[in-house]
Amino acid sequence: MVHVKFEYRDEFCRDGKFHKQECIVSSVEECKKLYGLDQCEHRILEVKEV
């Protein structure tokens, strides 16, 4: 499992700022799929094994 911290910006971000989020999943790819990060601008900030 990995603890992923990331930020994203999509069409629902009215102020144009990135919003921070974090999750614990089996992989970074699972995080991207779960949060739809391939469909918006995003940055992975930190990944730690848990």
CHARMM-style PDB file with segment names, atoms N, HN, CA, C and O in Angstrom:
ATOM      1  N   MET     1       0.843  -1.178   0.000  1.00  0.00      PROA
ATOM      2  CA  MET     1       0.000   0.000   0.000  1.00  0.00      PROA
ATOM      3  C   MET     1       0.893   1.248   0.000  1.00  0.00      PROA
ATOM      4  O   MET     1       1.999   1.244   0.541  1.00  0.00      PROA
ATOM      5  N   VAL     2       0.387   2.289  -0.611  1.00  0.00      PROA
ATOM      6  HN  VAL     2      -0.511   2.291  -1.050  1.00  0.00      PROA
ATOM      7  CA  VAL     2       1.108   3.563  -0.652  1.00  0.00      PROA
ATOM      8  C   VAL     2       0.188   4.699  -0.215  1.00  0.00      PROA
ATOM      9  O   VAL     2      -1.012   4.702  -0.487  1.00  0.00      PROA
ATOM     10  N   HSD     3       0.790   5.651   0.464  1.00  0.00      PROA
ATOM     11  HN  HSD     3       1.765   5.648   0.685  1.00  0.00      PROA
ATOM     12  CA  HSD     3       0.086   6.880   0.860  1.00  0.00      PROA
ATOM     13  C   HSD     3       0.501   7.930  -0.164  1.00  0.00      PROA
ATOM     14  O   HSD     3       1.673   8.300  -0.242  1.00  0.00      PROA
ATOM     15  N   VAL     4      -0.456   8.403  -0.943  1.00  0.00      PROA
ATOM     16  HN  VAL     4      -1.408   8.102  -0.880  1.00  0.00      PROA
ATOM     17  CA  VAL     4      -0.183   9.329  -2.042  1.00  0.00      PROA
ATOM     18  C   VAL     4      -0.760  10.697  -1.703  1.00  0.00      PROA
ATOM     19  O   VAL     4      -1.940  10.823  -1.375  1.00  0.00      PROA
ATOM     20  N   LYS     5       0.088  11.722  -1.787  1.00  0.00      PROA
ATOM     21  HN  LYS     5       1.046  11.620  -2.054  1.00  0.00      PROA
ATOM     22  CA  LYS     5      -0.374  13.100  -1.658  1.00  0.00      PROA
ATOM     23  C   LYS     5      -0.271  13.730  -3.033  1.00  0.00      PROA
ATOM     24  O   LYS     5       0.758  13.622  -3.701  1.00  0.00      PROA
ATOM     25  N   PHE     6      -1.343  14.391  -3.454  1.00  0.00      PROA
ATOM     26  HN  PHE     6      -2.178  14.480  -2.911  1.00  0.00      PROA
ATOM     27  CA  PHE     6      -1.343  14.989  -4.774  1.00  0.00      PROA
ATOM     28  C   PHE     6      -2.213  16.235  -4.767  1.00  0.00      PROA
ATOM     29  O   PHE     6      -2.966  16.488  -3.827  1.00  0.00      PROA
ATOM     30  N   GLU     7      -2.091  16.999  -5.833  1.00  0.00      PROA
ATOM     31  HN  GLU     7      -1.479  16.794  -6.597  1.00  0.00      PROA
ATOM     32  CA  GLU     7      -2.985  18.132  -6.038  1.00  0.00      PROA
ATOM     33  C   GLU     7      -3.478  18.096  -7.466  1.00  0.00      PROA
ATOM     34  O   GLU     7      -2.803  17.597  -8.367  1.00  0.00      PROA
ATOM     35  N   TYR     8      -4.676  18.639  -7.657  1.00  0.00      PROA
ATOM     36  HN  TYR     8      -5.224  19.045  -6.925  1.00  0.00      PROA
ATOM     37  CA  TYR     8      -5.294  18.586  -8.978  1.00  0.00      PROA
ATOM     38  C   TYR     8      -6.059  19.873  -9.251  1.00  0.00      PROA
ATOM     39  O   TYR     8      -6.422  20.615  -8.338  1.00  0.00      PROA
ATOM     40  N   ARG     9      -6.289  20.108 -10.523  1.00  0.00      PROA
ATOM     41  HN  ARG     9      -5.994  19.506 -11.264  1.00  0.00      PROA
ATOM     42  CA  ARG     9      -7.091  21.250 -10.968  1.00  0.00      PROA
ATOM     43  C   ARG     9      -7.926  20.769 -12.145  1.00  0.00      PROA
ATOM     44  O   ARG     9      -7.393  20.252 -13.127  1.00  0.00      PROA
ATOM     45  N   ASP    10      -9.250  20.943 -12.037  1.00  0.00      PROA
ATOM     46  HN  ASP    10      -9.683  21.363 -11.240  1.00  0.00      PROA
ATOM     47  CA  ASP    10     -10.143  20.528 -13.112  1.00  0.00      PROA
ATOM     48  C   ASP    10     -11.188  21.603 -13.363  1.00  0.00      PROA
ATOM     49  O   ASP    10     -11.082  22.702 -12.820  1.00  0.00      PROA
ATOM     50  N   GLU    11     -12.187  21.309 -14.170  1.00  0.00      PROA
ATOM     51  HN  GLU    11     -12.273  20.416 -14.612  1.00  0.00      PROA
ATOM     52  CA  GLU    11     -13.187  22.315 -14.534  1.00  0.00      PROA
ATOM     53  C   GLU    11     -14.054  22.738 -13.351  1.00  0.00      PROA
ATOM     54  O   GLU    11     -14.725  23.767 -13.429  1.00  0.00      PROA
ATOM     55  N   PHE    12     -14.059  21.981 -12.272  1.00  0.00      PROA
ATOM     56  HN  PHE    12     -13.513  21.145 -12.209  1.00  0.00      PROA
ATOM     57  CA  PHE    12     -14.850  22.336 -11.092  1.00  0.00      PROA
ATOM     58  C   PHE    12     -14.096  23.255 -10.132  1.00  0.00      PROA
ATOM     59  O   PHE    12     -14.675  23.742  -9.161  1.00  0.00      PROA
ATOM     60  N   CYS    13     -12.823  23.493 -10.392  1.00  0.00      PROA
ATOM     61  HN  CYS    13     -12.352  23.098 -11.181  1.00  0.00      PROA
ATOM     62  CA  CYS    13     -12.014  24.385  -9.566  1.00  0.00      PROA
ATOM     63  C   CYS    13     -12.223  25.813 -10.074  1.00  0.00      PROA
ATOM     64  O   CYS    13     -11.474  26.297 -10.923  1.00  0.00      PROA
ATOM     65  N   ARG    14     -13.226  26.462  -9.555  1.00  0.00      PROA
ATOM     66  HN  ARG    14     -13.834  26.069  -8.865  1.00  0.00      PROA
ATOM     67  CA  ARG    14     -13.627  27.781 -10.051  1.00  0.00      PROA
ATOM     68  C   ARG    14     -12.553  28.848  -9.887  1.00  0.00      PROA
ATOM     69  O   ARG    14     -12.448  29.755 -10.713  1.00  0.00      PROA
ATOM     70  N   ASP    15     -11.761  28.747  -8.830  1.00  0.00      PROA
ATOM     71  HN  ASP    15     -11.846  28.010  -8.159  1.00  0.00      PROA
ATOM     72  CA  ASP    15     -10.746  29.764  -8.575  1.00  0.00      PROA
ATOM     73  C   ASP    15      -9.455  29.532  -9.348  1.00  0.00      PROA
ATOM     74  O   ASP    15      -8.543  30.357  -9.283  1.00  0.00      PROA
ATOM     75  N   GLY    16      -9.360  28.426 -10.078  1.00  0.00      PROA
ATOM     76  HN  GLY    16     -10.100  27.755 -10.131  1.00  0.00      PROA
ATOM     77  CA  GLY    16      -8.175  28.122 -10.863  1.00  0.00      PROA
ATOM     78  C   GLY    16      -7.007  27.602 -10.049  1.00  0.00      PROA
ATOM     79  O   GLY    16      -5.922  27.381 -10.588  1.00  0.00      PROA
ATOM     80  N   LYS    17      -7.218  27.402  -8.747  1.00  0.00      PROA
ATOM     81  HN  LYS    17      -8.099  27.581  -8.309  1.00  0.00      PROA
ATOM     82  CA  LYS    17      -6.145  26.913  -7.879  1.00  0.00      PROA
ATOM     83  C   LYS    17      -6.175  25.388  -7.807  1.00  0.00      PROA
ATOM     84  O   LYS    17      -7.201  24.750  -8.041  1.00  0.00      PROA
ATOM     85  N   PHE    18      -5.012  24.832  -7.474  1.00  0.00      PROA
ATOM     86  HN  PHE    18      -4.178  25.350  -7.283  1.00  0.00      PROA
ATOM     87  CA  PHE    18      -4.920  23.397  -7.246  1.00  0.00      PROA
ATOM     88  C   PHE    18      -5.523  23.063  -5.886  1.00  0.00      PROA
ATOM     89  O   PHE    18      -5.389  23.829  -4.932  1.00  0.00      PROA
ATOM     90  N   HSD    19      -6.185  21.920  -5.809  1.00  0.00      PROA
ATOM     91  HN  HSD    19      -6.294  21.298  -6.584  1.00  0.00      PROA
ATOM     92  CA  HSD    19      -6.744  21.433  -4.551  1.00  0.00      PROA
ATOM     93  C   HSD    19      -5.953  20.207  -4.125  1.00  0.00      PROA
ATOM     94  O   HSD    19      -5.678  19.326  -4.940  1.00  0.00      PROA
ATOM     95  N   LYS    20      -5.587  20.146  -2.850  1.00  0.00      PROA
ATOM     96  HN  LYS    20      -5.810  20.862  -2.187  1.00  0.00      PROA
ATOM     97  CA  LYS    20      -4.783  19.031  -2.343  1.00  0.00      PROA
ATOM     98  C   LYS    20      -5.678  17.900  -1.878  1.00  0.00      PROA
ATOM     99  O   LYS    20      -6.786  18.116  -1.386  1.00  0.00      PROA
ATOM    100  N   GLN    21      -5.170  16.690  -2.045  1.00  0.00      PROA
ATOM    101  HN  GLN    21      -4.270  16.515  -2.444  1.00  0.00      PROA
ATOM    102  CA  GLN    21      -5.897  15.482  -1.669  1.00  0.00      PROA
ATOM    103  C   GLN    21      -4.867  14.426  -1.318  1.00  0.00      PROA
ATOM    104  O   GLN    21      -3.714  14.521  -1.739  1.00  0.00      PROA
ATOM    105  N   GLU    22      -5.263  13.432  -0.559  1.00  0.00      PROA
ATOM    106  HN  GLU    22      -6.200  13.355  -0.217  1.00  0.00      PROA
ATOM    107  CA  GLU    22      -4.392  12.293  -0.303  1.00  0.00      PROA
ATOM    108  C   GLU    22      -5.222  11.041  -0.160  1.00  0.00      PROA
ATOM    109  O   GLU    22      -6.412  11.099   0.150  1.00  0.00      PROA
ATOM    110  N   CYS    23      -4.584   9.904  -0.388  1.00  0.00      PROA
ATOM    111  HN  CYS    23      -3.617   9.857  -0.639  1.00  0.00      PROA
ATOM    112  CA  CYS    23      -5.283   8.632  -0.299  1.00  0.00      PROA
ATOM    113  C   CYS    23      -4.291   7.519  -0.004  1.00  0.00      PROA
ATOM    114  O   CYS    23      -3.085   7.679  -0.191  1.00  0.00      PROA
ATOM    115  N   ILE    24      -4.806   6.403   0.455  1.00  0.00      PROA
ATOM    116  HN  ILE    24      -5.786   6.273   0.607  1.00  0.00      PROA
ATOM    117  CA  ILE    24      -4.004   5.200   0.671  1.00  0.00      PROA
ATOM    118  C   ILE    24      -4.582   4.127  -0.233  1.00  0.00      PROA
ATOM    119  O   ILE    24      -5.732   3.716  -0.081  1.00  0.00      PROA
ATOM    120  N   VAL    25      -3.762   3.681  -1.178  1.00  0.00      PROA
ATOM    121  HN  VAL    25      -2.828   4.015  -1.302  1.00  0.00      PROA
ATOM    122  CA  VAL    25      -4.190   2.720  -2.201  1.00  0.00      PROA
ATOM    123  C   VAL    25      -3.057   1.736  -2.459  1.00  0.00      PROA
ATOM    124  O   VAL    25      -1.988   1.836  -1.857  1.00  0.00      PROA
ATOM    125  N   SER    26      -3.292   0.800  -3.341  1.00  0.00      PROA
ATOM    126  HN  SER    26      -4.161   0.718  -3.830  1.00  0.00      PROA
ATOM    127  CA  SER    26      -2.263  -0.212  -3.620  1.00  0.00      PROA
ATOM    128  C   SER    26      -1.156   0.300  -4.538  1.00  0.00      PROA
ATOM    129  O   SER    26      -0.049  -0.238  -4.531  1.00  0.00      PROA
ATOM    130  N   SER    27      -1.450   1.350  -5.339  1.00  0.00      PROA
ATOM    131  HN  SER    27      -2.349   1.788  -5.345  1.00  0.00      PROA
ATOM    132  CA  SER    27      -0.438   1.885  -6.249  1.00  0.00      PROA
ATOM    133  C   SER    27      -0.807   3.307  -6.672  1.00  0.00      PROA
ATOM    134  O   SER    27      -1.947   3.740  -6.507  1.00  0.00      PROA
ATOM    135  N   VAL    28       0.158   4.012  -7.209  1.00  0.00      PROA
ATOM    136  HN  VAL    28       1.085   3.661  -7.343  1.00  0.00      PROA
ATOM    137  CA  VAL    28      -0.087   5.357  -7.728  1.00  0.00      PROA
ATOM    138  C   VAL    28      -1.065   5.281  -8.893  1.00  0.00      PROA
ATOM    139  O   VAL    28      -1.923   6.151  -9.040  1.00  0.00      PROA
ATOM    140  N   GLU    29      -0.943   4.259  -9.711  1.00  0.00      PROA
ATOM    141  HN  GLU    29      -0.245   3.552  -9.591  1.00  0.00      PROA
ATOM    142  CA  GLU    29      -1.855   4.098 -10.847  1.00  0.00      PROA
ATOM    143  C   GLU    29      -3.298   3.923 -10.376  1.00  0.00      PROA
ATOM    144  O   GLU    29      -4.220   4.447 -11.000  1.00  0.00      PROA
ATOM    145  N   GLU    30      -3.498   3.198  -9.290  1.00  0.00      PROA
ATOM    146  HN  GLU    30      -2.748   2.772  -8.782  1.00  0.00      PROA
ATOM    147  CA  GLU    30      -4.847   3.048  -8.748  1.00  0.00      PROA
ATOM    148  C   GLU    30      -5.388   4.398  -8.282  1.00  0.00      PROA
ATOM    149  O   GLU    30      -6.564   4.698  -8.484  1.00  0.00      PROA
ATOM    150  N   CYS    31      -4.542   5.205  -7.667  1.00  0.00      PROA
ATOM    151  HN  CYS    31      -3.586   4.962  -7.504  1.00  0.00      PROA
ATOM    152  CA  CYS    31      -4.931   6.551  -7.236  1.00  0.00      PROA
ATOM    153  C   CYS    31      -5.364   7.388  -8.442  1.00  0.00      PROA
ATOM    154  O   CYS    31      -6.401   8.051  -8.404  1.00  0.00      PROA
ATOM    155  N   LYS    32      -4.575   7.353  -9.497  1.00  0.00      PROA
ATOM    156  HN  LYS    32      -3.733   6.815  -9.528  1.00  0.00      PROA
ATOM    157  CA  LYS    32      -4.906   8.126 -10.698  1.00  0.00      PROA
ATOM    158  C   LYS    32      -6.237   7.692 -11.289  1.00  0.00      PROA
ATOM    159  O   LYS    32      -7.036   8.525 -11.716  1.00  0.00      PROA
ATOM    160  N   LYS    33      -6.474   6.386 -11.312  1.00  0.00      PROA
ATOM    161  HN  LYS    33      -5.825   5.709 -10.965  1.00  0.00      PROA
ATOM    162  CA  LYS    33      -7.721   5.862 -11.863  1.00  0.00      PROA
ATOM    163  C   LYS    33      -8.905   6.211 -10.962  1.00  0.00      PROA
ATOM    164  O   LYS    33      -9.955   6.628 -11.451  1.00  0.00      PROA
ATOM    165  N   LEU    34      -8.740   6.042  -9.655  1.00  0.00      PROA
ATOM    166  HN  LEU    34      -7.887   5.703  -9.258  1.00  0.00      PROA
ATOM    167  CA  LEU    34      -9.803   6.297  -8.693  1.00  0.00      PROA
ATOM    168  C   LEU    34     -10.260   7.753  -8.701  1.00  0.00      PROA
ATOM    169  O   LEU    34     -11.454   8.035  -8.605  1.00  0.00      PROA
ATOM    170  N   TYR    35      -9.304   8.679  -8.816  1.00  0.00      PROA
ATOM    171  HN  TYR    35      -8.334   8.450  -8.895  1.00  0.00      PROA
ATOM    172  CA  TYR    35      -9.621  10.109  -8.778  1.00  0.00      PROA
ATOM    173  C   TYR    35      -9.714  10.748 -10.160  1.00  0.00      PROA
ATOM    174  O   TYR    35      -9.918  11.958 -10.266  1.00  0.00      PROA
ATOM    175  N   GLY    36      -9.568   9.964 -11.208  1.00  0.00      PROA
ATOM    176  HN  GLY    36      -9.402   8.982 -11.122  1.00  0.00      PROA
ATOM    177  CA  GLY    36      -9.688  10.488 -12.565  1.00  0.00      PROA
ATOM    178  C   GLY    36      -8.593  11.482 -12.921  1.00  0.00      PROA
ATOM    179  O   GLY    36      -8.827  12.427 -13.675  1.00  0.00      PROA
ATOM    180  N   LEU    37      -7.404  11.270 -12.382  1.00  0.00      PROA
ATOM    181  HN  LEU    37      -7.213  10.502 -11.771  1.00  0.00      PROA
ATOM    182  CA  LEU    37      -6.327  12.237 -12.582  1.00  0.00      PROA
ATOM    183  C   LEU    37      -5.815  12.283 -14.016  1.00  0.00      PROA
ATOM    184  O   LEU    37      -5.174  13.258 -14.408  1.00  0.00      PROA
ATOM    185  N   ASP    38      -6.085  11.254 -14.798  1.00  0.00      PROA
ATOM    186  HN  ASP    38      -6.606  10.462 -14.479  1.00  0.00      PROA
ATOM    187  CA  ASP    38      -5.667  11.280 -16.200  1.00  0.00      PROA
ATOM    188  C   ASP    38      -6.544  12.221 -17.025  1.00  0.00      PROA
ATOM    189  O   ASP    38      -6.244  12.489 -18.189  1.00  0.00      PROA
ATOM    190  N   GLN    39      -7.630  12.726 -16.422  1.00  0.00      PROA
ATOM    191  HN  GLN    39      -7.873  12.508 -15.477  1.00  0.00      PROA
ATOM    192  CA  GLN    39      -8.543  13.621 -17.134  1.00  0.00      PROA
ATOM    193  C   GLN    39      -8.435  15.067 -16.667  1.00  0.00      PROA
ATOM    194  O   GLN    39      -9.257  15.900 -17.049  1.00  0.00      PROA
ATOM    195  N   CYS    40      -7.430  15.379 -15.842  1.00  0.00      PROA
ATOM    196  HN  CYS    40      -6.762  14.703 -15.532  1.00  0.00      PROA
ATOM    197  CA  CYS    40      -7.261  16.752 -15.371  1.00  0.00      PROA
ATOM    198  C   CYS    40      -5.780  17.023 -15.114  1.00  0.00      PROA
ATOM    199  O   CYS    40      -4.953  16.111 -15.131  1.00  0.00      PROA
ATOM    200  N   GLU    41      -5.476  18.262 -14.883  1.00  0.00      PROA
ATOM    201  HN  GLU    41      -6.148  19.002 -14.869  1.00  0.00      PROA
ATOM    202  CA  GLU    41      -4.107  18.644 -14.547  1.00  0.00      PROA
ATOM    203  C   GLU    41      -3.842  18.232 -13.103  1.00  0.00      PROA
ATOM    204  O   GLU    41      -4.638  18.538 -12.216  1.00  0.00      PROA
ATOM    205  N   HSD    42      -2.727  17.538 -12.861  1.00  0.00      PROA
ATOM    206  HN  HSD    42      -2.080  17.289 -13.582  1.00  0.00      PROA
ATOM    207  CA  HSD    42      -2.418  17.080 -11.509  1.00  0.00      PROA
ATOM    208  C   HSD    42      -0.913  16.999 -11.291  1.00  0.00      PROA
ATOM    209  O   HSD    42      -0.126  16.959 -12.237  1.00  0.00      PROA
ATOM    210  N   ARG    43      -0.539  16.975 -10.019  1.00  0.00      PROA
ATOM    211  HN  ARG    43      -1.178  17.007  -9.251  1.00  0.00      PROA
ATOM    212  CA  ARG    43       0.855  16.793  -9.615  1.00  0.00      PROA
ATOM    213  C   ARG    43       0.889  15.833  -8.434  1.00  0.00      PROA
ATOM    214  O   ARG    43       0.172  16.016  -7.450  1.00  0.00      PROA
ATOM    215  N   ILE    44       1.722  14.817  -8.541  1.00  0.00      PROA
ATOM    216  HN  ILE    44       2.304  14.668  -9.340  1.00  0.00      PROA
ATOM    217  CA  ILE    44       1.950  13.902  -7.424  1.00  0.00      PROA
ATOM    218  C   ILE    44       3.005  14.548  -6.543  1.00  0.00      PROA
ATOM    219  O   ILE    44       4.112  14.823  -7.006  1.00  0.00      PROA
ATOM    220  N   LEU    45       2.682  14.794  -5.284  1.00  0.00      PROA
ATOM    221  HN  LEU    45       1.783  14.571  -4.907  1.00  0.00      PROA
ATOM    222  CA  LEU    45       3.583  15.511  -4.386  1.00  0.00      PROA
ATOM    223  C   LEU    45       4.457  14.571  -3.559  1.00  0.00      PROA
ATOM    224  O   LEU    45       5.629  14.854  -3.312  1.00  0.00      PROA
ATOM    225  N   GLU    46       3.877  13.457  -3.137  1.00  0.00      PROA
ATOM    226  HN  GLU    46       2.924  13.227  -3.338  1.00  0.00      PROA
ATOM    227  CA  GLU    46       4.623  12.548  -2.257  1.00  0.00      PROA
ATOM    228  C   GLU    46       4.014  11.164  -2.325  1.00  0.00      PROA
ATOM    229  O   GLU    46       2.796  11.015  -2.419  1.00  0.00      PROA
ATOM    230  N   VAL    47       4.863  10.154  -2.276  1.00  0.00      PROA
ATOM    231  HN  VAL    47       5.853  10.275  -2.200  1.00  0.00      PROA
ATOM    232  CA  VAL    47       4.424   8.768  -2.233  1.00  0.00      PROA
ATOM    233  C   VAL    47       5.254   8.062  -1.159  1.00  0.00      PROA
ATOM    234  O   VAL    47       6.484   8.070  -1.208  1.00  0.00      PROA
ATOM    235  N   LYS    48       4.558   7.446  -0.176  1.00  0.00      PROA
ATOM    236  HN  LYS    48       3.559   7.440  -0.136  1.00  0.00      PROA
ATOM    237  CA  LYS    48       5.237   6.726   0.890  1.00  0.00      PROA
ATOM    238  C   LYS    48       4.637   5.339   1.023  1.00  0.00      PROA
ATOM    239  O   LYS    48       3.420   5.169   0.945  1.00  0.00      PROA
ATOM    240  N   GLU    49       5.488   4.356   1.222  1.00  0.00      PROA
ATOM    241  HN  GLU    49       6.477   4.494   1.285  1.00  0.00      PROA
ATOM    242  CA  GLU    49       5.021   2.991   1.498  1.00  0.00      PROA
ATOM    243  C   GLU    49       4.418   2.968   2.893  1.00  0.00      PROA
ATOM    244  O   GLU    49       4.965   3.560   3.824  1.00  0.00      PROA
ATOM    245  N   VAL    50       3.288   2.282   3.034  1.00  0.00      PROA
ATOM    246  HN  VAL    50       2.844   1.802   2.278  1.00  0.00      PROA
ATOM    247  CA  VAL    50       2.661   2.110   4.360  1.00  0.00      PROA
ATOM    248  C   VAL    50       2.412   0.640   4.641  1.00  0.00      PROA
ATOM    249  OT1 VAL    50       1.892   0.294   5.703  1.00  0.00      PROA
TER     250      VAL     50
END
